[in-house]
Amino acid sequence: MGKTPQVQAEEAPRPPAEVTGLEINIQIVQAIKKLQANSLFFEFVYSLKSKV
């Protein structure tokens, strides 16, 4: 038997109910901070390697 429309609707991905611009900005800022932390870490490791 085929699936009922209700089951198909439940399996469909649901977008967030209310995603404000502020929430998106916070996520972007957090992502940028992670990238900055990663690049600082790699610079630190590289500087250690160059000293050896």
Buried (B, 14 or more C-beta within 10 A) or exposed (E): EEEEEEEEEEEEEEEEEEEEEEEEEEEEEEEEEEEEEEEEEEEEEEEEEEEE
